[in-house]
Amino acid sequence: MSAYDLRAAATLMKKELIEHKAAFIYVPGILIGVAVLTFFAATWSNGGALKEIQVTSEISGKLDLFNVLYAGSIMAWMGYLSLMLFFYFAGSFSADSKNNALLFWKSLPVSDFEIMATKTITGITLLPMIIFGWALVTALAATIALNALASISPLIASLNKGVSIWTMINLEISAMVFVGVTLLWQLPLYVFVGLLGTLLRGWAVPAFVLILFMLSALEGIIFFTPEGYFSTLVENRIGATFDIVGQMGEAMGMRGPENLADMVAAGSFVPDFLARINWTSMVLGWFVALAFVWLASEVRRRQLAD
């Protein structure tokens, strides 16, 4: 590579974080704050009803409420992360040309490909780590909320076994592996949006949706099938890892949230999940993503000449 070293990469990653802090720092904090205020408002207005709910043998002791809620919050944050990454890649690849930052980076001994590659690495490493940090903040808020509810509600007290550190550690490890593999699996889609961003700027996301719709429609018209090869390929690239988790749950006979501790046990979940990944397709996707990054860097390299 050129003179592009780790310090230059760290500088660019910091720049990307500053430019996208609203989506990955401010908005998540606001969402958690709203959720906490809503919880206390609901508790204040319905506290009497909660006190009167009786505990039955069918519910008592069968559910670890904290870890179930925490697992649900991780999935919710995963959905938020996926959505924000689409907008990050759509804007990040072309953002420099909007504020003359392109002139600054052009003055450095750093290639356009290296810059685009670092933007991509930021999107699949640093930004997901920040969202995981917010997931931990959610866990802290859930602990406080459940303990507050348990003090007034016999039902919540029977379900709230407290924070199971061992289950939480297993959940964290399994979730990190799942999210990391999912991001790597979906990488070609994210980088394709980034490539569209270099070409169309603010219209990247609408163009991405339109292109997928048009190609699927054309394929359906040509081959007289509602689910052609292209449609299946895109659906698989979006949801394959989620389907694998569903298959794992069915294989272990998961009937409900009471089986969560068994499901997320890192010692069994991680090797089973990784074994079910189509690694040939994964690696091919990386090469496709690399080609998109290179194309985006070539567009960027020519922007000053236009």
C-alpha positions as CSV (number, residue, x, y, z in Angstrom):
1,M,0.0,0.0,0.0
2,S,1.0,3.6,-0.1
3,A,2.0,5.9,2.8
4,Y,-1.5,5.3,4.2
5,D,-0.7,4.1,7.8
6,L,-2.8,3.2,10.8
7,R,-2.7,6.8,12.1
8,A,-4.2,8.0,8.8
9,A,-6.9,5.2,9.1
10,A,-7.7,6.2,12.7
11,T,-8.0,9.9,11.6
12,L,-10.4,9.0,8.9
13,M,-12.4,6.7,11.1
14,K,-12.7,9.5,13.7
15,K,-13.8,11.9,10.9
16,E,-16.5,9.4,9.9
17,L,-17.7,9.0,13.4
18,I,-18.0,12.8,13.9
19,E,-19.9,13.2,10.6
20,H,-22.4,10.4,11.6
21,K,-22.6,10.9,15.3
22,A,-26.3,11.9,15.1
23,A,-27.3,8.4,13.8
24,F,-25.0,6.4,16.0
25,I,-24.7,8.4,19.2
26,Y,-27.4,11.0,19.6
27,V,-30.5,9.2,18.3
28,P,-29.8,5.9,20.2
29,G,-29.4,8.0,23.4
30,I,-32.7,9.8,22.7
31,L,-34.5,6.5,22.0
32,I,-33.3,5.0,25.3
33,G,-34.3,8.2,27.2
34,V,-37.8,8.1,25.7
35,A,-38.1,4.4,26.5
36,V,-37.1,5.0,30.2
37,L,-39.5,8.0,30.5
38,T,-42.3,5.9,29.0
39,F,-41.6,3.1,31.4
40,F,-41.8,5.3,34.5
41,A,-44.9,7.0,33.2
42,A,-46.6,3.7,32.5
43,T,-45.5,2.4,36.0
44,W,-46.8,5.5,37.7
45,S,-50.2,5.3,36.0
46,N,-50.6,1.5,36.2
47,G,-48.8,0.7,39.5
48,G,-52.0,-0.2,41.3
49,A,-53.0,-2.8,38.6
50,L,-49.6,-4.4,38.7
51,K,-49.8,-4.9,42.4
52,E,-53.1,-6.8,42.1
53,I,-51.9,-9.3,39.5
54,Q,-51.5,-12.7,41.2
55,V,-48.7,-15.1,40.5
56,T,-49.7,-18.5,39.1
57,S,-47.7,-21.7,39.0
58,E,-47.9,-21.7,35.2
59,I,-45.8,-18.5,35.0
60,S,-43.7,-18.5,38.1
61,G,-40.1,-19.5,37.8
62,K,-40.3,-20.4,34.1
63,L,-38.8,-17.3,32.6
64,D,-35.7,-15.2,33.1
65,L,-37.3,-11.9,32.2
66,F,-34.1,-9.8,32.1
67,N,-32.3,-12.0,29.5
68,V,-35.4,-12.4,27.4
69,L,-35.8,-8.6,27.2
70,Y,-32.1,-8.1,26.7
71,A,-32.1,-10.6,23.8
72,G,-35.1,-8.8,22.3
73,S,-33.3,-5.4,22.6
74,I,-30.2,-6.8,20.8
75,M,-32.4,-7.9,17.9
76,A,-34.0,-4.4,17.9
77,W,-30.6,-2.7,17.9
78,M,-29.5,-5.0,15.1
79,G,-32.5,-3.8,13.0
80,Y,-31.6,-0.2,13.8
81,L,-27.9,-0.8,12.9
82,S,-28.8,-2.4,9.5
83,L,-31.0,0.5,8.6
84,M,-28.5,3.2,9.6
85,L,-25.7,1.4,7.8
86,F,-27.5,1.7,4.5
87,F,-27.8,5.4,5.0
88,Y,-24.2,5.6,6.3
89,F,-22.8,3.9,3.1
90,A,-25.1,5.9,0.9
91,G,-23.8,9.2,2.4
92,S,-20.3,8.4,3.5
93,F,-18.9,7.5,0.0
94,S,-19.9,10.8,-1.4
95,A,-19.9,13.1,1.7
96,D,-16.4,14.5,1.0
97,S,-17.5,16.1,-2.2
98,K,-20.2,18.2,-0.5
99,N,-17.9,20.2,1.9
100,N,-14.6,20.3,-0.1
101,A,-13.1,17.6,2.2
102,L,-12.3,15.9,-1.1
103,L,-9.7,18.5,-1.8
104,F,-8.1,17.9,1.6
105,W,-7.9,14.1,1.1
106,K,-6.6,14.6,-2.4
107,S,-3.7,16.5,-1.0
108,L,-2.6,13.6,1.2
109,P,-0.4,10.7,0.0
110,V,-3.4,8.4,0.4
111,S,-5.1,6.6,-2.5
112,D,-8.9,6.9,-3.1
113,F,-9.2,3.1,-2.8
114,E,-7.6,3.2,0.7
115,I,-10.0,6.0,1.8
116,M,-13.1,4.1,0.5
117,A,-11.8,0.9,2.1
118,T,-11.4,2.6,5.5
119,K,-14.9,4.0,5.2
120,T,-16.1,0.5,4.6
121,I,-14.1,-0.9,7.6
122,T,-15.6,1.9,9.8
123,G,-19.1,0.8,8.8
124,I,-18.6,-2.8,9.7
125,T,-16.4,-2.4,12.8
126,L,-16.5,0.9,14.7
127,L,-20.2,1.8,14.2
128,P,-21.5,-1.7,15.2
129,M,-19.3,-1.5,18.3
130,I,-21.0,1.7,19.3
131,I,-24.4,0.2,18.9
132,F,-23.3,-2.7,21.0
133,G,-22.3,-0.2,23.6
134,W,-25.9,1.2,23.5
135,A,-27.2,-2.3,23.9
136,L,-25.2,-2.5,27.2
137,V,-26.7,0.8,28.3
138,T,-30.1,-0.8,27.5
139,A,-29.2,-3.7,29.7
140,L,-28.4,-1.3,32.6
141,A,-31.7,0.5,32.1
142,A,-33.6,-2.8,32.0
143,T,-32.0,-3.9,35.3
144,I,-33.1,-0.7,37.0
145,A,-36.5,-0.9,35.5
146,L,-37.1,-4.5,36.4
147,N,-35.9,-4.0,40.0
148,A,-38.3,-1.0,40.3
149,L,-41.2,-3.0,39.0
150,A,-40.3,-6.1,41.1
151,S,-40.6,-3.9,44.2
152,I,-44.3,-3.3,43.5
153,S,-45.4,-6.3,41.5
154,P,-45.4,-9.9,42.8
155,L,-45.7,-11.1,39.1
156,I,-42.6,-9.2,38.0
157,A,-40.7,-10.2,41.1
158,S,-41.4,-13.9,40.4
159,L,-40.1,-13.5,36.8
160,N,-37.2,-11.3,37.6
161,K,-34.4,-13.6,38.7
162,G,-31.9,-10.7,38.4
163,V,-29.0,-10.4,36.0
164,S,-27.7,-13.9,35.1
165,I,-24.1,-12.9,34.4
166,W,-23.3,-16.2,32.8
167,T,-26.3,-16.1,30.5
168,M,-25.6,-12.5,29.6
169,I,-21.9,-13.3,28.7
170,N,-23.1,-16.1,26.5
171,L,-25.7,-13.9,24.9
172,E,-23.1,-11.2,24.3
173,I,-20.6,-13.6,22.6
174,S,-23.3,-15.2,20.5
175,A,-24.8,-11.9,19.5
176,M,-21.4,-10.4,18.6
177,V,-20.7,-13.5,16.4
178,F,-24.1,-13.3,14.8
179,V,-23.9,-9.6,14.1
180,G,-20.4,-9.7,12.8
181,V,-21.1,-12.6,10.4
182,T,-24.4,-11.0,9.3
183,L,-22.6,-7.7,8.5
184,L,-19.9,-9.5,6.5
185,W,-22.6,-11.5,4.7
186,Q,-24.6,-8.4,3.8
187,L,-21.4,-6.4,2.9
188,P,-22.0,-6.4,-0.9
189,L,-25.4,-4.8,-0.5
190,Y,-24.0,-2.0,1.8
191,V,-21.0,-1.3,-0.5
192,F,-23.3,-1.3,-3.6
193,V,-25.4,1.5,-1.9
194,G,-22.1,3.3,-1.3
195,L,-21.2,3.0,-5.0
196,L,-24.6,4.4,-5.9
197,G,-23.8,7.2,-3.4
198,T,-20.7,8.2,-5.4
199,L,-22.8,8.4,-8.5
200,L,-26.1,9.7,-7.4
201,R,-25.4,11.2,-3.9
202,G,-28.6,11.8,-2.1
203,W,-30.6,9.5,-4.4
204,A,-28.6,6.4,-3.5
205,V,-31.1,4.7,-1.3
206,P,-34.1,5.3,-3.5
207,A,-32.0,4.2,-6.5
208,F,-31.0,1.0,-4.7
209,V,-34.6,0.1,-4.0
210,L,-35.7,1.0,-7.5
211,I,-32.9,-1.1,-9.1
212,L,-33.8,-4.1,-7.0
213,F,-37.4,-3.8,-7.8
214,M,-36.8,-3.3,-11.6
215,L,-34.4,-6.2,-11.9
216,S,-36.8,-8.5,-10.0
217,A,-39.7,-7.4,-12.2
218,L,-37.8,-7.8,-15.4
219,E,-36.6,-11.3,-14.3
220,G,-40.2,-12.2,-13.5
221,I,-41.5,-11.0,-16.9
222,I,-38.7,-12.8,-18.8
223,F,-38.8,-16.1,-17.0
224,F,-42.5,-16.0,-15.9
225,T,-41.7,-16.6,-12.3
226,P,-42.3,-14.4,-9.2
227,E,-39.1,-15.6,-7.6
228,G,-36.2,-15.7,-10.0
229,Y,-32.5,-16.2,-9.4
230,F,-31.8,-12.5,-8.8
231,S,-34.7,-12.1,-6.3
232,T,-33.7,-15.2,-4.5
233,L,-30.1,-14.1,-4.4
234,V,-30.9,-10.7,-2.8
235,E,-33.3,-12.2,-0.3
236,N,-30.7,-14.7,0.7
237,R,-28.1,-12.0,1.1
238,I,-30.4,-10.1,3.3
239,G,-32.0,-12.8,5.5
240,A,-29.9,-16.0,5.3
241,T,-28.3,-15.6,8.8
242,F,-31.6,-14.9,10.4
243,D,-33.0,-18.0,8.7
244,I,-30.1,-20.0,10.1
245,V,-30.9,-18.9,13.6
246,G,-34.5,-19.9,13.1
247,Q,-33.5,-23.3,11.8
248,M,-31.2,-23.7,14.9
249,G,-34.1,-22.9,17.2
250,E,-36.3,-25.5,15.5
251,A,-33.6,-28.1,15.6
252,M,-33.2,-27.8,19.3
253,G,-37.0,-27.8,19.8
254,M,-37.1,-24.2,21.2
255,R,-40.7,-23.7,22.3
256,G,-40.4,-20.2,23.9
257,P,-38.2,-17.7,25.7
258,E,-37.7,-20.2,28.6
259,N,-35.2,-22.0,26.4
260,L,-33.2,-18.9,25.7
261,A,-30.2,-19.9,27.9
262,D,-29.8,-23.1,26.0
263,M,-30.2,-21.3,22.6
264,V,-27.5,-18.6,23.2
265,A,-24.9,-20.8,25.0
266,A,-21.8,-19.7,23.1
267,G,-20.2,-23.1,23.3
268,S,-23.0,-24.6,21.2
269,F,-24.4,-21.6,19.3
270,V,-21.2,-20.3,17.8
271,P,-19.8,-23.5,16.2
272,D,-23.3,-24.6,15.0
273,F,-24.0,-21.2,13.5
274,L,-20.6,-20.9,11.8
275,A,-20.9,-24.4,10.4
276,R,-24.2,-23.5,8.7
277,I,-22.8,-20.5,6.9
278,N,-22.2,-20.9,3.2
279,W,-18.6,-19.8,3.3
280,T,-18.1,-20.1,-0.5
281,S,-20.9,-17.6,-1.1
282,M,-19.5,-15.4,1.8
283,V,-16.1,-15.2,0.2
284,L,-17.5,-14.5,-3.3
285,G,-19.6,-11.7,-1.7
286,W,-16.4,-10.2,-0.3
287,F,-14.8,-10.1,-3.8
288,V,-18.0,-8.5,-5.2
289,A,-17.8,-5.9,-2.4
290,L,-14.1,-5.3,-3.1
291,A,-15.0,-4.6,-6.8
292,F,-17.7,-2.2,-5.7
293,V,-15.2,-0.4,-3.4
294,W,-12.7,-0.1,-6.3
295,L,-15.4,1.2,-8.7
296,A,-16.4,3.8,-6.1
297,S,-12.8,4.9,-5.6
298,E,-12.4,5.3,-9.4
299,V,-15.5,7.5,-9.5
300,R,-14.1,9.5,-6.6
301,R,-10.7,9.8,-8.2
302,R,-12.2,11.4,-11.3
303,Q,-14.6,13.8,-9.4
304,L,-12.0,16.7,-9.2
305,A,-11.4,16.5,-13.0
306,D,-15.1,17.0,-13.8
